[in-house]
Amino acid sequence: MPAATSAAAPKHIHLTAEAQALALWTYVQVKAPRFTFDTALDLVKQLRLRQGEDPKSLATRLRKALQDKGIGFKRTHALHAASRLAGYDSWHTNEDARAARLRFSTLDADKLGEKEFSSWSELAMELREWSSRLLARGQLPLGVLALNFSGRVLNLSTPVPAAKDEPQQSNQSWPLGVVSSVIDDPLWLEEAPGALEKLRRHLEEDGRAVLDGYAVLRLCTNSGDAPDTHQAVTASDVVNSELVLVREDNEDDPRSGYEIARGDELTCWHQLELSLRDFATNEMPEVHVTVPEEGTGAWIVNGIRYVWFVETLQPHDYVPGRVHRQIGIPDCERLLRRYKLAKRIHGKTFKHHEQTKRIDYLGGPPESYRVDLHFLLHQLKAAGLTWETYCEKFGAEPLPMQATLPVGFVFQLLENLQVEKPNLVFAMPNLSEMARVDDGGLLRALMPRVETVRPAMPRDLDEAVEIELRKAVEEFGTGLRMQKFSSGALRSEQELPYLLYASEAEQFRATVDELGLVMYAAAVPHLLSTKGLLPEVPGANMWPWAIGHAVFLRFERRGAHDEPSSGAAESLSCNLRNTSVG
């Protein structure tokens, strides 16, 4: 039911120090069993709660106090604990408990519907009733309801089969509904897993449809409280997270493994089965899956060990910030049970899967770009302009000439000045802003989401080494291009498993290592010319570039910059070739 609007709950609830300690201890000891009531009471006295203090401010102080006690706490949980100290049930109820927090918009029975709810638990019933109406009307033709998280929006969609006269076309996606946050709440997804678990049971336990994309949200929400806080993953990280499945032939040697799949549940399950198929006969063997009762979480599939990970990108400027975490035995068992339910729904073959999952990172242009001011001044000089006269001539917003400019301003400048090599306007990261590539994992995470490779090689590199390095970069770029093509709109007659492309990243890294070099990677903006690719419309002012990204690679002699520092850029001697591969 829609949320009602009523009088707000009391803003401040006065508790004794003992009551505050009890509330704090009850919440914290679940996550940190060694936390005692006496410690909680000491913390309450130490914090000296101020009447009317902002819960965010109190959460910051509480988090630091807990860290001093050796207890690592996420920001999310610190906010909930701070709210309990103030006498509320959670962060979400420390204001008007019945105020609208979520909006559910649907195209229901050819009409646009919109309702508001005060909580995810209130929305849960509506989601189940809505999905029942979809099933009754046959609006989930492939038995899939897909979740896609972006920003503070949850998009719900369903795949539909390709037309019979175009069997090579991939499945299309129909939008069905949107859940969005009404208020500016960074923790808006914190309680979503409970509501979506009820929806999942409603769909999957009754053999109706698979809720694809739910596993990643649940795993991000229950990632654990790592003391290393910059590695912590929360529900909001779901927008940049995906499952990764790795075949591990030698449990004692993680490097013996190779990646089978990445994405949401259906994609990984499909790729697992595809990797087991006999390509000579195109026959699928009977699949037997078990989960070991001891050790680390894994699946044993027909006697072979497969390990599940949840991988998250937490980017800062150029560094992708990859967090790679293996899931445990209970989560492996839960995923296996869902796999068996999905097989009952879909039969022999999964009817839908995505080759590349969409994530927010690299999913579109940012609000601003860091530009190369030297290149920009050169272009203005060639046009006989200064920064001031350019703004005056083209009526541009009179911004100060600075290294970071709004994306619209940069694109308009490129078009106004008719820049022939637009990618040179983007500033390249220095070494301290890049991630060292010690295995193929980071490259595999980026490959499906970039369009090209931009290499930067050391000066005075031995000629033979440079030839081999250029060859390796070219082969890696070709593989990247083939992977992008295979995951596009068209399908080949016989689908190739993803593992064939995933292995290229490690092969490339191994070649670089054999050449005595170290590789650093970053993601950078990249514009692709659309000339000759799109039909020209007479009289239309067509945008001449497609917006994309490149993986920027720096190669250094081993030992030269093994420990990157903030001053590494000054000593780095690289000859950046203005070329792209892929």
PLY file of the C-alpha trace (Angstrom):
ply
format ascii 1.0
element vertex 582
property float x
property float y
property float z
element edge 581
property int vertex1
property int vertex2
end_header
0.00 0.00 0.00
1.17 3.56 -0.59
2.75 5.34 2.31
0.45 7.55 4.32
1.47 11.00 5.39
0.96 11.66 9.07
2.50 13.50 11.95
6.22 13.05 12.23
7.68 10.79 14.89
9.43 12.49 17.83
12.71 13.97 16.70
14.70 13.24 19.88
14.21 10.40 22.34
16.04 10.71 25.67
17.65 7.50 26.97
19.74 6.85 30.05
23.42 5.98 29.57
22.64 2.35 30.47
19.80 2.19 27.93
22.05 3.69 25.27
24.79 1.19 26.08
22.30 -1.69 25.87
21.07 -0.49 22.46
24.65 -0.13 21.23
25.81 -3.50 22.63
22.80 -5.34 21.16
23.62 -4.04 17.69
27.43 -4.23 17.70
27.94 -7.63 19.38
26.15 -9.38 16.48
28.93 -8.18 14.18
31.72 -8.24 16.80
31.02 -10.97 19.43
33.91 -9.85 21.67
32.19 -6.49 22.21
30.87 -6.43 25.82
28.21 -4.39 27.59
30.85 -2.77 29.81
32.76 -1.66 26.71
29.54 -0.24 25.27
28.91 1.69 28.49
32.46 3.08 28.43
31.96 4.19 24.81
28.68 5.95 25.64
30.38 7.90 28.42
33.34 8.67 26.16
31.14 9.91 23.28
29.11 12.28 25.52
26.13 12.37 23.18
24.91 15.87 22.45
21.17 16.53 22.36
20.01 16.94 18.76
23.37 15.84 17.30
23.25 14.93 13.62
23.37 11.10 13.37
26.00 11.39 10.61
28.29 13.33 12.92
27.69 10.89 15.77
28.33 7.96 13.39
31.74 9.40 12.48
32.72 9.73 16.14
31.33 6.29 17.00
33.15 4.62 14.12
36.48 6.09 15.24
35.84 5.06 18.85
35.09 1.49 17.72
38.23 1.41 15.58
40.23 2.44 18.65
38.81 -0.69 20.30
39.97 -2.80 17.34
36.50 -3.14 15.78
36.24 -2.26 12.09
32.78 -0.90 11.25
31.35 0.16 7.91
29.93 3.66 7.55
26.51 2.10 6.91
26.48 0.15 10.15
27.88 3.08 12.11
24.88 5.17 10.97
22.47 2.48 12.15
24.27 2.17 15.50
24.28 5.95 15.98
20.53 6.05 15.32
19.98 3.36 17.96
21.95 5.43 20.46
19.46 8.20 19.79
16.55 5.83 20.48
15.49 4.88 16.96
15.22 1.42 15.40
17.57 2.22 12.49
19.01 4.98 10.32
15.87 4.83 8.17
13.55 5.64 11.07
15.41 8.47 12.77
13.15 10.98 11.02
9.48 10.75 10.05
8.92 6.99 10.08
6.06 7.23 7.58
7.52 9.71 5.11
7.78 8.58 1.49
11.26 7.23 0.74
10.74 5.07 -2.36
8.86 5.54 -5.62
7.71 2.58 -7.73
6.84 3.47 -11.33
5.40 0.86 -13.69
3.83 0.49 -17.10
0.94 -1.56 -15.83
-1.88 -2.60 -18.20
-0.78 0.03 -20.74
-0.99 2.73 -18.07
1.83 4.48 -16.27
1.42 3.85 -12.56
3.30 5.48 -9.72
3.18 4.86 -5.98
5.29 5.96 -3.04
6.34 3.88 -0.03
7.96 4.59 3.31
10.17 1.48 3.33
11.29 -1.55 1.33
9.26 -3.83 3.60
6.15 -1.87 2.64
7.09 -2.11 -1.05
7.63 -5.89 -0.87
3.93 -6.80 -1.07
3.38 -4.48 -4.03
6.30 -6.06 -5.92
4.88 -9.55 -5.49
1.38 -8.54 -6.58
2.81 -6.67 -9.56
4.91 -9.66 -10.67
1.82 -11.89 -10.44
0.01 -9.57 -12.84
2.98 -9.73 -15.25
2.93 -13.53 -15.18
-0.82 -13.67 -15.69
-0.49 -11.52 -18.82
2.48 -13.47 -20.17
4.79 -10.47 -19.82
7.77 -12.60 -18.71
8.03 -14.71 -21.89
11.48 -16.16 -21.11
10.85 -16.67 -17.41
13.22 -13.91 -16.27
12.75 -10.72 -14.26
16.07 -8.85 -14.41
17.38 -6.34 -11.88
19.77 -3.61 -13.02
21.06 -1.07 -10.50
22.24 2.35 -11.66
22.84 5.38 -9.47
19.89 5.51 -7.07
17.57 3.66 -9.41
16.60 0.01 -9.72
15.41 -0.88 -13.22
13.26 -3.99 -13.63
13.07 -5.49 -17.11
12.54 -8.77 -18.93
14.21 -10.25 -22.01
12.04 -11.10 -25.00
12.99 -13.61 -27.70
14.39 -12.45 -31.04
12.11 -12.51 -34.05
11.80 -15.92 -35.73
12.96 -14.53 -39.06
16.12 -13.13 -37.41
17.42 -16.02 -35.27
20.92 -14.56 -35.04
19.66 -11.44 -33.30
20.19 -11.44 -29.54
17.26 -11.17 -27.14
15.85 -7.71 -26.59
14.97 -6.20 -23.22
11.60 -4.74 -22.25
11.47 -2.20 -19.38
8.76 -3.05 -16.87
9.28 -0.87 -13.80
11.56 1.43 -11.85
12.20 1.77 -8.12
13.91 5.03 -7.16
14.88 6.89 -4.00
12.61 9.86 -3.25
15.02 11.44 -0.80
18.79 11.95 -0.85
19.62 8.77 1.07
23.01 7.12 0.41
21.76 4.02 2.26
18.58 3.63 0.23
19.43 0.04 -0.80
20.40 -1.18 2.67
17.02 -2.83 3.33
16.33 -3.82 -0.30
17.60 -7.45 -0.03
14.80 -8.38 2.38
12.06 -7.13 0.05
13.69 -8.61 -3.04
14.21 -11.95 -1.29
10.43 -12.12 -0.82
10.00 -11.35 -4.52
12.58 -14.00 -5.43
10.78 -16.66 -3.39
7.48 -15.67 -4.96
8.94 -16.16 -8.45
11.49 -18.95 -8.10
10.09 -21.24 -5.39
6.84 -21.59 -7.32
8.73 -22.33 -10.56
7.60 -19.17 -12.35
10.68 -17.08 -13.21
14.26 -16.33 -12.19
15.11 -13.04 -10.42
18.36 -12.34 -12.26
20.77 -9.87 -10.62
19.62 -10.46 -7.05
22.67 -12.49 -5.93
25.11 -9.60 -6.41
23.03 -7.24 -4.27
22.77 -9.78 -1.49
26.50 -10.50 -1.54
27.40 -6.80 -1.51
25.09 -6.19 1.45
26.51 -9.13 3.41
30.16 -8.59 2.52
31.33 -8.57 6.15
32.99 -5.88 8.24
36.57 -5.72 7.06
38.82 -3.57 9.30
40.48 -2.38 6.08
37.65 0.10 5.49
38.73 1.24 2.03
38.12 -2.35 0.89
34.64 -2.53 2.41
31.77 -3.23 0.02
28.22 -2.06 0.78
24.82 -2.33 -0.89
25.45 0.87 -2.85
28.42 -0.84 -4.58
26.03 -3.16 -6.41
26.03 -0.69 -9.33
29.66 -1.67 -10.06
29.67 -5.33 -8.99
29.30 -8.72 -10.65
29.77 -12.42 -10.01
32.95 -14.10 -11.26
33.28 -17.88 -11.69
36.78 -19.43 -11.84
37.75 -23.02 -12.59
40.44 -23.99 -10.08
42.33 -27.13 -11.09
44.75 -26.86 -8.17
43.29 -25.57 -4.91
46.78 -24.92 -3.50
47.79 -22.79 -6.49
45.24 -20.02 -7.26
47.22 -19.10 -10.40
46.26 -22.46 -11.88
42.68 -21.28 -12.23
41.11 -19.59 -15.19
37.99 -17.49 -15.48
34.82 -19.12 -16.79
32.28 -16.32 -16.53
31.43 -12.91 -15.09
28.09 -11.15 -14.77
24.79 -12.02 -13.08
23.46 -15.48 -12.17
22.01 -16.59 -15.52
25.08 -15.50 -17.46
27.44 -17.39 -15.15
25.28 -20.53 -15.10
24.98 -20.47 -18.90
28.73 -19.99 -19.39
29.48 -22.81 -16.94
27.37 -25.21 -18.97
28.79 -23.86 -22.24
32.32 -24.58 -21.01
31.34 -28.20 -20.31
29.79 -28.79 -23.73
31.42 -31.16 -26.22
31.96 -28.89 -29.22
32.61 -31.81 -31.56
29.08 -33.14 -31.01
27.54 -30.00 -29.44
26.18 -32.24 -26.70
25.80 -31.17 -23.10
26.82 -33.78 -20.50
24.72 -34.37 -17.41
25.80 -31.86 -14.76
26.37 -32.95 -11.14
27.09 -30.15 -8.66
27.94 -30.38 -4.96
29.32 -27.99 -2.33
32.15 -29.27 -0.05
31.16 -29.24 3.62
34.62 -28.04 4.72
37.28 -25.63 3.50
36.50 -22.59 1.40
33.34 -22.06 -0.59
33.25 -23.75 -4.01
31.21 -25.87 -6.40
32.40 -29.32 -7.44
31.02 -29.77 -10.97
31.50 -33.24 -12.46
34.56 -33.65 -10.24
36.10 -30.25 -11.09
36.42 -27.41 -8.56
34.84 -24.02 -9.39
35.20 -21.01 -7.11
32.73 -18.11 -6.91
33.78 -14.51 -6.33
31.96 -11.21 -6.13
34.00 -8.48 -7.80
33.51 -4.75 -7.29
35.07 -1.73 -8.97
35.43 1.32 -6.70
36.97 3.84 -9.11
38.78 7.04 -8.18
39.62 9.23 -11.18
41.62 6.75 -13.25
42.25 3.81 -10.91
39.49 1.17 -11.24
39.86 0.10 -7.57
39.13 -3.62 -7.95
37.89 -5.53 -4.87
37.84 -9.32 -5.40
36.23 -11.47 -2.67
35.56 -15.21 -2.61
32.13 -16.20 -1.31
31.78 -18.75 1.48
30.15 -22.17 1.78
26.64 -20.91 2.83
26.49 -18.53 -0.15
27.72 -21.29 -2.49
24.94 -23.57 -1.19
22.37 -20.82 -1.63
23.54 -20.18 -5.20
23.42 -23.92 -5.98
19.86 -24.21 -4.74
18.86 -21.30 -6.98
20.68 -22.92 -9.93
18.59 -26.08 -9.49
15.38 -24.02 -9.28
16.36 -22.13 -12.44
16.99 -25.41 -14.28
13.47 -26.56 -13.41
12.09 -23.30 -14.81
14.24 -23.13 -17.97
14.81 -26.79 -18.76
17.86 -27.96 -20.73
19.09 -24.54 -21.83
18.94 -21.16 -20.14
16.82 -19.01 -22.40
18.52 -15.73 -21.56
21.99 -14.51 -20.67
24.07 -11.40 -21.15
27.64 -11.57 -22.42
28.58 -8.33 -20.64
26.81 -6.95 -17.58
26.21 -3.22 -17.53
27.82 -1.42 -14.60
27.88 2.30 -13.79
31.66 2.58 -14.08
32.47 3.20 -17.76
28.76 3.01 -18.54
28.65 6.62 -19.78
30.44 9.97 -19.72
31.25 11.60 -16.37
30.18 15.11 -15.40
33.64 16.50 -16.19
36.89 15.59 -17.92
40.50 16.27 -16.99
42.08 17.90 -20.04
45.59 18.48 -21.40
45.91 22.27 -21.15
49.06 22.33 -23.29
47.22 20.61 -26.15
44.22 22.88 -25.64
46.33 26.04 -25.86
47.98 24.72 -29.02
44.57 24.18 -30.66
43.40 27.67 -29.68
46.60 29.21 -31.02
46.19 27.37 -34.34
42.68 28.85 -34.60
44.00 32.35 -33.80
42.17 32.47 -30.49
42.83 32.87 -26.80
40.70 31.32 -24.08
38.80 34.57 -23.61
38.24 35.23 -27.34
37.09 31.60 -27.84
34.41 31.96 -25.16
33.32 35.28 -26.69
33.27 34.05 -30.29
31.27 30.87 -29.67
29.16 32.17 -26.80
30.61 29.58 -24.43
30.18 29.86 -20.69
33.10 32.01 -19.45
34.76 29.34 -17.31
38.28 29.76 -15.93
40.89 27.84 -17.92
41.51 24.91 -15.62
42.51 21.26 -15.84
38.99 19.94 -15.14
36.14 21.10 -17.39
32.45 20.10 -17.77
31.88 17.34 -20.30
29.52 19.45 -22.43
32.03 22.29 -22.60
34.79 19.91 -23.77
32.65 18.30 -26.47
31.46 21.67 -27.78
35.04 22.96 -27.88
36.19 19.94 -29.90
33.38 20.50 -32.40
33.84 24.29 -32.60
37.59 24.00 -33.25
37.19 20.96 -35.56
39.91 19.08 -33.68
41.25 16.24 -35.86
42.58 14.09 -33.03
40.04 14.67 -30.24
41.46 12.05 -27.87
44.59 14.15 -27.34
42.51 16.66 -25.40
42.18 14.22 -22.49
44.95 14.31 -19.87
46.64 10.97 -19.33
47.18 9.72 -15.76
50.59 9.68 -14.18
52.02 6.50 -12.69
50.74 7.19 -9.17
47.18 7.26 -10.55
47.43 3.83 -12.18
47.10 0.25 -10.92
49.93 -2.24 -11.29
48.85 -5.34 -13.23
50.18 -8.40 -11.39
47.56 -10.79 -12.76
44.93 -10.76 -15.49
41.98 -9.95 -13.20
41.94 -6.17 -13.67
42.28 -6.45 -17.46
39.45 -8.99 -17.58
37.22 -6.61 -15.63
37.95 -3.79 -18.11
38.08 -5.67 -21.43
34.32 -5.97 -22.07
33.81 -2.29 -21.19
36.46 -0.50 -23.23
36.77 0.01 -26.97
40.52 0.19 -27.47
44.03 0.04 -26.01
46.38 3.02 -25.68
49.99 2.01 -24.90
52.84 4.08 -23.50
56.31 2.52 -23.82
59.65 3.42 -22.22
62.15 5.36 -24.30
65.31 3.63 -25.52
63.66 0.23 -25.29
65.65 -2.55 -26.93
64.43 -2.87 -30.53
63.75 -6.59 -30.29
61.83 -6.13 -27.04
59.82 -3.25 -28.51
58.84 -5.35 -31.54
57.63 -8.18 -29.32
55.77 -5.76 -27.02
54.02 -4.07 -29.93
53.00 -7.48 -31.26
51.59 -8.49 -27.86
49.65 -5.21 -27.54
48.25 -5.66 -31.05
47.12 -9.23 -30.33
45.52 -8.14 -27.05
43.68 -5.33 -28.86
42.46 -7.74 -31.52
41.12 -10.08 -28.86
39.40 -7.15 -27.15
37.76 -6.19 -30.44
36.58 -9.75 -31.09
35.09 -9.99 -27.59
33.18 -6.75 -28.13
31.89 -8.06 -31.46
30.78 -11.39 -30.01
28.79 -9.65 -27.25
27.09 -7.26 -29.68
23.74 -7.45 -31.39
24.57 -10.47 -33.57
25.25 -14.03 -32.51
27.46 -16.52 -34.28
25.96 -19.86 -35.37
27.92 -21.63 -32.64
28.44 -19.56 -29.50
31.99 -19.55 -28.18
32.48 -19.69 -24.39
33.65 -16.55 -22.64
36.70 -18.37 -21.23
38.37 -18.18 -24.66
38.51 -14.37 -24.37
39.20 -14.29 -20.62
42.45 -16.26 -21.05
43.91 -13.57 -23.35
44.39 -11.11 -20.49
46.65 -13.47 -18.53
48.54 -14.49 -21.68
49.20 -10.82 -22.43
50.41 -10.15 -18.87
52.67 -13.21 -18.97
54.24 -12.01 -22.24
54.93 -8.59 -20.72
56.52 -10.29 -17.72
58.73 -12.48 -19.97
59.99 -9.31 -21.67
61.24 -8.05 -18.32
58.60 -5.33 -18.07
55.94 -4.28 -15.56
52.53 -3.07 -16.71
50.29 -0.38 -15.16
46.67 0.16 -16.21
43.99 2.85 -16.04
40.73 3.61 -17.81
40.64 6.84 -19.85
38.02 8.54 -22.07
38.07 7.69 -25.76
36.06 9.09 -28.67
35.46 7.00 -31.78
34.74 8.63 -35.11
31.32 7.69 -36.53
32.24 8.79 -40.05
31.31 6.03 -42.46
29.66 4.01 -39.70
26.36 5.88 -39.46
24.25 7.01 -42.42
24.57 10.71 -43.14
21.34 12.72 -43.01
21.37 15.77 -45.31
21.07 19.00 -43.32
21.39 17.27 -39.97
24.08 18.39 -37.53
25.36 14.93 -36.61
27.63 14.41 -33.61
30.86 13.08 -35.22
32.03 10.83 -32.37
30.79 7.97 -30.23
31.65 8.21 -26.53
33.65 5.33 -25.11
36.71 4.41 -23.06
40.17 2.97 -23.56
42.46 0.99 -21.31
45.65 3.03 -20.98
48.75 0.88 -20.38
52.20 2.04 -19.25
55.12 -0.36 -19.51
58.20 0.02 -17.32
61.39 -1.96 -16.93
61.06 -4.30 -13.96
62.39 -2.61 -10.83
62.17 0.93 -12.20
58.90 1.84 -10.46
57.91 -1.14 -8.36
56.64 1.15 -5.62
54.67 3.99 -7.27
54.68 7.28 -5.37
53.10 10.69 -5.82
56.35 11.95 -7.33
56.76 9.08 -9.76
55.41 11.09 -12.67
58.38 13.49 -12.61
60.92 10.68 -13.01
58.89 8.64 -15.49
60.36 8.66 -18.99
57.66 7.48 -21.34
57.17 8.13 -25.00
53.39 8.16 -25.38
52.36 7.01 -28.84
49.15 8.66 -29.91
47.77 5.43 -31.26
45.03 3.06 -30.28
44.84 -0.69 -30.68
41.59 -2.62 -30.88
0 1
1 2
2 3
3 4
4 5
5 6
6 7
7 8
8 9
9 10
10 11
11 12
12 13
13 14
14 15
15 16
16 17
17 18
18 19
19 20
20 21
21 22
22 23
23 24
24 25
25 26
26 27
27 28
28 29
29 30
30 31
31 32
32 33
33 34
34 35
35 36
36 37
37 38
38 39
39 40
40 41
41 42
42 43
43 44
44 45
45 46
46 47
47 48
48 49
49 50
50 51
51 52
52 53
53 54
54 55
55 56
56 57
57 58
58 59
59 60
60 61
61 62
62 63
63 64
64 65
65 66
66 67
67 68
68 69
69 70
70 71
71 72
72 73
73 74
74 75
75 76
76 77
77 78
78 79
79 80
80 81
81 82
82 83
83 84
84 85
85 86
86 87
87 88
88 89
89 90
90 91
91 92
92 93
93 94
94 95
95 96
96 97
97 98
98 99
99 100
100 101
101 102
102 103
103 104
104 105
105 106
106 107
107 108
108 109
109 110
110 111
111 112
112 113
113 114
114 115
115 116
116 117
117 118
118 119
119 120
120 121
121 122
122 123
123 124
124 125
125 126
126 127
127 128
128 129
129 130
130 131
131 132
132 133
133 134
134 135
135 136
136 137
137 138
138 139
139 140
140 141
141 142
142 143
143 144
144 145
145 146
146 147
147 148
148 149
149 150
150 151
151 152
152 153
153 154
154 155
155 156
156 157
157 158
158 159
159 160
160 161
161 162
162 163
163 164
164 165
165 166
166 167
167 168
168 169
169 170
170 171
171 172
172 173
173 174
174 175
175 176
176 177
177 178
178 179
179 180
180 181
181 182
182 183
183 184
184 185
185 186
186 187
187 188
188 189
189 190
190 191
191 192
192 193
193 194
194 195
195 196
196 197
197 198
198 199
199 200
200 201
201 202
202 203
203 204
204 205
205 206
206 207
207 208
208 209
209 210
210 211
211 212
212 213
213 214
214 215
215 216
216 217
217 218
218 219
219 220
220 221
221 222
222 223
223 224
224 225
225 226
226 227
227 228
228 229
229 230
230 231
231 232
232 233
233 234
234 235
235 236
236 237
237 238
238 239
239 240
240 241
241 242
242 243
243 244
244 245
245 246
246 247
247 248
248 249
249 250
250 251
251 252
252 253
253 254
254 255
255 256
256 257
257 258
258 259
259 260
260 261
261 262
262 263
263 264
264 265
265 266
266 267
267 268
268 269
269 270
270 271
271 272
272 273
273 274
274 275
275 276
276 277
277 278
278 279
279 280
280 281
281 282
282 283
283 284
284 285
285 286
286 287
287 288
288 289
289 290
290 291
291 292
292 293
293 294
294 295
295 296
296 297
297 298
298 299
299 300
300 301
301 302
302 303
303 304
304 305
305 306
306 307
307 308
308 309
309 310
310 311
311 312
312 313
313 314
314 315
315 316
316 317
317 318
318 319
319 320
320 321
321 322
322 323
323 324
324 325
325 326
326 327
327 328
328 329
329 330
330 331
331 332
332 333
333 334
334 335
335 336
336 337
337 338
338 339
339 340
340 341
341 342
342 343
343 344
344 345
345 346
346 347
347 348
348 349
349 350
350 351
351 352
352 353
353 354
354 355
355 356
356 357
357 358
358 359
359 360
360 361
361 362
362 363
363 364
364 365
365 366
366 367
367 368
368 369
369 370
370 371
371 372
372 373
373 374
374 375
375 376
376 377
377 378
378 379
379 380
380 381
381 382
382 383
383 384
384 385
385 386
386 387
387 388
388 389
389 390
390 391
391 392
392 393
393 394
394 395
395 396
396 397
397 398
398 399
399 400
400 401
401 402
402 403
403 404
404 405
405 406
406 407
407 408
408 409
409 410
410 411
411 412
412 413
413 414
414 415
415 416
416 417
417 418
418 419
419 420
420 421
421 422
422 423
423 424
424 425
425 426
426 427
427 428
428 429
429 430
430 431
431 432
432 433
433 434
434 435
435 436
436 437
437 438
438 439
439 440
440 441
441 442
442 443
443 444
444 445
445 446
446 447
447 448
448 449
449 450
450 451
451 452
452 453
453 454
454 455
455 456
456 457
457 458
458 459
459 460
460 461
461 462
462 463
463 464
464 465
465 466
466 467
467 468
468 469
469 470
470 471
471 472
472 473
473 474
474 475
475 476
476 477
477 478
478 479
479 480
480 481
481 482
482 483
483 484
484 485
485 486
486 487
487 488
488 489
489 490
490 491
491 492
492 493
493 494
494 495
495 496
496 497
497 498
498 499
499 500
500 501
501 502
502 503
503 504
504 505
505 506
506 507
507 508
508 509
509 510
510 511
511 512
512 513
513 514
514 515
515 516
516 517
517 518
518 519
519 520
520 521
521 522
522 523
523 524
524 525
525 526
526 527
527 528
528 529
529 530
530 531
531 532
532 533
533 534
534 535
535 536
536 537
537 538
538 539
539 540
540 541
541 542
542 543
543 544
544 545
545 546
546 547
547 548
548 549
549 550
550 551
551 552
552 553
553 554
554 555
555 556
556 557
557 558
558 559
559 560
560 561
561 562
562 563
563 564
564 565
565 566
566 567
567 568
568 569
569 570
570 571
571 572
572 573
573 574
574 575
575 576
576 577
577 578
578 579
579 580
580 581
